[in-house]
């Protein structure tokens, strides 16, 4: 079972004037929400999801927005990972396409066309995931590991540095080095370790 998130950031279900999270097509249309955004009543989160102006855009809000942007038949089937998870944790830019991870030891199906996401089949155990509300996301340390391993240093280092500077995420470079060194002949490990060394140097400096 995915582990619960220790501090996802709360979203009130009901405020003094109604709800706090708005998905286009439910209560308001997208043009209406965009107009409300211009008026300062809501703020965009991701895709067609908006948040009340007085509610903080938290990891939970980003996770819910990412989940809602997927086709309905895909929601809840996979975990958000890689740069998408880093963005959900507030440490990367919003992704152009969401990264979904499926455990390669279990059967998975291809995503429908124009889903706005890409599916990666990887080794993914229960301890690698956490829940933000009802949304599965890779744990911060697993997220940092994947970012270091699958992205070039010019992309990974700023994200890893941002994650290391958030104490609640608990993924300092020392933990990441240990995890990377524990793998056996995994492609990209040397480049990933070099990126982590760069992060360590930046933190020490």
C-alpha positions as CSV (number, residue, x, y, z in Angstrom):
1,X,0.0,0.0,0.0
2,X,1.4,3.5,-0.8
3,X,2.5,5.4,2.2
4,X,0.5,8.5,3.2
5,X,2.0,11.9,2.7
6,X,3.2,13.5,6.0
7,X,2.5,17.1,5.0
8,X,0.6,17.5,1.7
9,X,-0.8,21.0,2.4
10,X,-4.4,21.3,3.3
11,X,-7.2,22.3,1.0
12,X,-10.5,23.3,2.7
13,X,-13.4,21.3,1.2
14,X,-15.8,24.3,1.8
15,X,-14.9,27.9,2.3
16,X,-17.2,30.9,3.2
17,X,-18.2,31.2,-0.5
18,X,-18.1,27.5,-1.6
19,X,-15.4,25.2,-2.8
20,X,-11.7,25.8,-3.0
21,X,-10.7,23.6,-6.0
22,X,-12.4,24.2,-9.4
23,X,-12.1,21.9,-12.4
24,X,-13.3,23.4,-15.7
25,X,-16.5,21.8,-16.8
26,X,-17.9,21.1,-13.4
27,X,-19.3,24.2,-11.8
28,X,-17.7,26.7,-14.1
29,X,-16.5,26.5,-17.8
30,X,-12.9,27.1,-18.7
31,X,-13.6,30.6,-20.1
32,X,-15.4,31.5,-16.8
33,X,-12.5,30.3,-14.7
34,X,-10.1,32.2,-16.9
35,X,-12.2,35.3,-16.4
36,X,-12.2,34.7,-12.6
37,X,-8.5,34.3,-12.7
38,X,-8.1,37.7,-14.4
39,X,-10.3,39.2,-11.7
40,X,-8.1,37.7,-9.0
41,X,-10.8,35.3,-7.6
42,X,-8.9,32.1,-8.5
43,X,-5.4,31.1,-9.6
44,X,-4.3,28.4,-12.0
45,X,-2.7,25.2,-10.8
46,X,-2.3,23.0,-13.8
47,X,-4.3,22.2,-16.9
48,X,-7.9,23.2,-16.4
49,X,-7.7,23.2,-12.5
50,X,-7.9,26.4,-10.5
51,X,-7.7,27.2,-6.8
52,X,-9.3,29.9,-4.8
53,X,-7.2,33.0,-4.5
54,X,-6.7,32.6,-0.7
55,X,-5.7,28.9,-0.7
56,X,-2.0,28.0,-1.0
57,X,-1.0,26.0,-4.0
58,X,0.4,23.0,-2.2
59,X,1.7,19.6,-3.2
60,X,-1.8,18.3,-2.7
61,X,-3.3,20.9,-5.0
62,X,-0.8,20.1,-7.7
63,X,-1.4,16.4,-7.4
64,X,-5.1,16.8,-7.6
65,X,-4.7,19.0,-10.7
66,X,-2.4,16.6,-12.4
67,X,-4.8,13.7,-11.7
68,X,-7.7,15.6,-13.1
69,X,-5.8,16.5,-16.3
70,X,-5.6,12.8,-17.2
71,X,-8.4,10.9,-19.0
72,X,-10.9,9.5,-16.6
73,X,-10.1,5.9,-17.3
74,X,-6.4,6.5,-16.5
75,X,-6.9,8.3,-13.1
76,X,-5.7,6.4,-10.1
77,X,-4.1,3.6,-12.0
78,X,-0.5,4.8,-12.0
79,X,1.9,6.9,-9.9
80,X,3.2,10.3,-10.9
81,X,7.0,10.2,-11.1
82,X,10.2,11.8,-12.5
83,X,9.9,15.5,-13.2
84,X,6.1,15.4,-12.7
85,X,6.6,14.3,-9.1
86,X,9.3,16.9,-8.5
87,X,6.9,19.5,-9.8
88,X,4.2,18.2,-7.4
89,X,6.6,18.6,-4.6
90,X,7.2,22.2,-5.7
91,X,10.8,21.7,-6.9
92,X,10.4,21.8,-10.7
93,X,8.6,23.6,-13.5
94,X,5.2,22.3,-14.6
95,X,5.7,19.5,-17.1
96,X,4.6,19.7,-20.7
97,X,3.6,16.1,-20.4
98,X,3.0,14.2,-17.2
99,X,5.2,11.2,-16.3
100,X,3.3,8.2,-15.0
101,X,5.1,5.1,-13.6
102,X,3.8,1.6,-13.7
103,X,5.3,-1.4,-11.9
104,X,6.9,-3.5,-14.7
105,X,6.0,-6.7,-12.7
106,X,2.3,-6.0,-13.2
107,X,0.2,-5.8,-16.3
108,X,-0.4,-2.3,-17.6
109,X,-2.1,-1.0,-20.7
110,X,-1.1,1.8,-23.1
111,X,-2.4,5.3,-22.5
112,X,-5.1,6.5,-24.8
113,X,-4.1,9.0,-27.5
114,X,-3.8,12.7,-26.5
115,X,-3.7,11.7,-22.8
116,X,-1.1,14.5,-22.1
117,X,1.1,11.9,-20.3
118,X,3.8,9.3,-21.0
119,X,3.9,5.9,-19.2
120,X,7.1,4.4,-18.0
121,X,7.3,0.7,-16.9
122,X,9.8,0.5,-14.0
123,X,10.5,-1.5,-10.9
124,X,8.1,0.2,-8.4
125,X,7.5,-1.2,-5.0
126,X,4.9,0.0,-2.4
127,X,7.7,1.8,-0.4
128,X,8.5,3.8,-3.5
129,X,5.1,5.5,-3.5
130,X,3.1,7.9,-1.2
131,X,-0.4,9.3,-1.3
132,X,-1.2,12.9,-1.6
133,X,-4.9,12.7,-0.8
134,X,-5.9,9.9,-3.2
135,X,-3.2,10.5,-5.7
136,X,-0.1,8.2,-5.9
137,X,3.2,10.0,-6.3
138,X,6.7,8.6,-6.0
139,X,8.4,9.2,-2.6
140,X,10.7,12.2,-2.6
141,X,13.9,10.1,-2.4
142,X,12.7,7.9,-5.2
143,X,11.8,11.0,-7.2
144,X,15.2,12.5,-6.7
145,X,16.8,9.2,-7.7
146,X,14.9,9.1,-10.9
147,X,15.6,12.7,-11.8
148,X,19.3,12.2,-11.2
149,X,19.3,9.0,-13.3
150,X,17.2,10.0,-16.2
151,X,17.9,13.6,-16.9
152,X,21.1,15.5,-17.9
153,X,22.8,17.5,-15.2
154,X,21.7,20.9,-16.6
155,X,18.1,19.7,-15.9
156,X,18.6,17.5,-12.8
157,X,20.9,19.6,-10.7
158,X,18.5,22.6,-10.1
159,X,15.7,20.2,-9.2
160,X,17.9,18.1,-6.9
161,X,19.2,21.2,-5.2
162,X,15.6,22.5,-4.7
163,X,14.6,19.2,-3.2
164,X,17.6,19.0,-0.9
165,X,16.7,22.4,0.5
166,X,13.3,21.3,1.6
167,X,13.7,19.5,5.0
168,X,10.3,17.9,4.8
169,X,11.3,16.0,1.7
170,X,14.2,14.3,3.5
171,X,16.4,13.6,0.5
172,X,19.8,15.1,1.1
173,X,22.7,14.3,-1.3
174,X,24.2,11.7,1.1
175,X,21.0,9.6,1.0
176,X,20.9,9.9,-2.8
177,X,24.5,8.9,-3.2
178,X,23.9,5.7,-1.1
179,X,20.9,4.8,-3.2
180,X,22.7,5.3,-6.5
181,X,25.7,3.3,-5.4
182,X,23.5,0.4,-4.3
183,X,22.5,-0.3,-7.9
184,X,24.3,-2.8,-10.0
185,X,25.5,-1.5,-13.4
186,X,22.5,0.8,-13.9
187,X,23.0,3.0,-17.0
188,X,23.4,6.6,-16.1
189,X,24.7,6.1,-12.6
190,X,28.0,7.8,-13.1
191,X,26.4,10.9,-14.6
192,X,23.8,10.9,-11.8
193,X,26.5,10.7,-9.1
194,X,28.3,13.6,-10.8
195,X,25.1,15.6,-10.6
196,X,24.7,14.8,-6.9
197,X,28.3,15.8,-6.2
198,X,27.5,19.2,-7.9
199,X,24.5,19.5,-5.6
200,X,26.6,18.7,-2.5
201,X,29.1,21.3,-3.5
202,X,26.4,24.0,-4.0
203,X,25.0,23.2,-0.6
204,X,28.4,23.3,1.1
205,X,29.3,26.6,-0.7
